[in-house]
Amino acid sequence: MEGIRSSLCPECGAMNRAAVTRCWLCSGNLEASSARSEEVILAEIVPEQIRRSAASFALSTLLLLVTILCVAFGLADFAPGLSGLLLLIVLPAFLITVIRTRRHEARGEQVSTGRKVESFVISAALIVATFFGLAALAFLAFFVYCLVALSRGGF
């Protein structure tokens, strides 16, 4: 805004033209602010680790969680059994990704979106592999049980 003089409202901090007497945003009196001297308030830079508390999260994380839940609810309407399976795979992978990201950020490392996606995909693949491994072990146990039962002369 070169050439246009402006002043800040002392109440809300909104930018106002110099000729007006009341703030456009909060209707505060601008004449009183022009009479008092302007102070410069120095603020220190707070490290990112202190600013982000343990309960804070990125907006992208929230949007991803909402997207996962919406897909699961949509899938529940279409095929109820698949939505449970999807949540059983995706939610633990999502939580693992959030925990890994927090650990890297706590060490002061920058975590890119690509690294988050990589962590999510690897976590989901490990969960699927674990489910298939458990299913194979359950099948093997059932097979052995049936062989033992048949060798003893029936069930």
JOSUL-V344555 format. One record per helix or strand. SS is the DSSP state (h for helix, s for strand). FROM is the first residue (numbers start at 1). TO is the last residue. Records with the same first field share a line. If there is no record, write none. Layout:
SS->FROM-TO ; FROM-TO
//
This chain:
s->6-8 ; 15-17 ; 22-22 ; 29-29
h->31-35 ; 48-51 ; 59-78 ; 80-106 ; 113-151
//
